[in-house]
Amino acid sequence: MISTDHQLDPPERECIEPSPARSDISPPNDDTLAALAKALAHPARIKILRILSAQQTCITGDVVIELGLAQSTVSEHLRVLRQAGLVQGEIEGPRTHYCISSNGLAALKAGVASL
């Protein structure tokens, strides 16, 4: 699986990747591509990615409101997406700001394009 770094940032920063996605990302190996695809295998996770894409960054509570699911359910979906490397989170006090990982999404695109 693609590893993600979790960093503590000052409160004034938003969840934004420090650099744009690399255009030269090689397709992931079959196991990693399968893990990325599995992370997308639930409609709620696709909806979470759409929400994050539209809003650039969201706290978990905002995603809960948008989806209308229990906090624990949304947290589990975010955990799966984060573990696959498709989203990243930055802790700010009691909240975590989530955003799409442009490198994770680029790896997914490269993997699908290589099929």
Buried (B, 14 or more C-beta within 10 A) or exposed (E): BBEBEEEEEEEEEEBBEEEEBEEEBEBBEEEBBEBBEEBBEBEBBBBBBEBBEEEEBBBBEBBBEBBEBEEEEBBBBBEBBBBBBBBBBBEBEEBBBBBBBBBBBBBBBBBEEEE
